[in-house]
Amino acid sequence: MLRQEYKYLVPNELLPKLREMLLPYVVLDPHAAKEPLKLYTVRSIYFDTPSLQFYYEKIEGFKDRKKLRIRSYYEYSPDSKLFLEIKRKYERSVFKNRALTLYDNARDIFNGGDLKPYLLNGSKHSNCQKDAEQFFFHIHKMNLRPTILIVYEREAYFDKFDDTIRITFDRNLRSYPYPPIDELFRNTQLMPSLPNHFVLEVKFNRRMPLWIKNIIGHFGFRWQSVSKYTICIDTQKRYGRIHRAAKHASVDFFKRTNGKLMADYETNYQPEYEILNQD
């Protein structure tokens, strides 16, 4: 199902009041509730072409876009899960393909071979094999490379009466350019972006509830096309870190990635599965 996603850039000083107004309508995300500070860390490595095609498609306002990333949470542990994700977006509608594995298998997966032994299937990941094949189809077809590590803390809530409605505050946004796949849990040399703001996201399936609209109206927030990926790329470009690291990153990634898999994914991949249903 396509989900709607609205984002707002909010000054940090408004967080306590915003939280206070939301609390009568929401419950904490169970993952956040068990943490001492009631938030958790989100870690992603985004992939892009050598010419940063995905970045420039966003900057130029393409309505139909996609991003590829690997994602995990918290700090490293031997049972850390890893998601292989394709996030597609058409205007404000979002659709994800998501395959689940263990982070410790990441190097083997990117080195090539049979995906099936590494994938963790379940009720929420019934298309795991197909989604993983699509992920690597795009990696090889588009010559994608790990472009930037993005890390932030997330405070997350669900509507008390409708768990398809999700509100998140993403804070302390920071990044590192051209990381190796096995540095998803890096904590050093991360460059901050948006030090005085956080990203408010509201996600829902049908309509934004009236109570959320009223709170947003109270503060005068305006919807913005906020992309953590482009914000962090802009930060890294500003200091020249993207360009200095690019050549090294290309060699490092592809000496450990088996291009022969491209033929296998091209055989199995169904193009119509990629197209967003815009109805």
RAQUI-V552485 format. One line per field, one symbol per residue. ss: DSSP state (H for helix, E for strand, - for the rest). psi: psi as a letter, one per 40 degrees, with the letter a starting at -180 (. if undefined). Layout:
ss->???
psi->???
This chain:
ss->--EEEEEEEEEHHHHHHHHHHHHHHEEE-HHHH------EEEEEEEEE----HHHHHHH----EEEEEEEEEE-------EEEEEEEEEE--EEEEEEEEEEHHHHHHHHH----HHHE---HHH--HHHHHHHHHHHHHH---EEEEEEEEEEEEEEE------EEEEEEEEEEEE---HHH-------EE----EEEEEEEE-----HHHHHHHHHH--------HHHHHHHHHHH--HHHHHHHHHHHHHH------HHHHHHHH--HHH------
psi->hhiihhihhhideedddddddddeeiiihddddeidefiihhhihiiiidefdddddddefhdhiiihiiiaiaiiidfhihhhhhhihhbeiihihhihaideeddddeeiahddeeihiadefdfddddddddddddddefiihdhhhiihhhiiihdegeehhhihhifhiihifiidefdeieifhhiifdeiihhhhhidcihidddddddddefihhighhdddddddddddeeddddeddddddddeeehheeddddddddhhdeddhhhe.
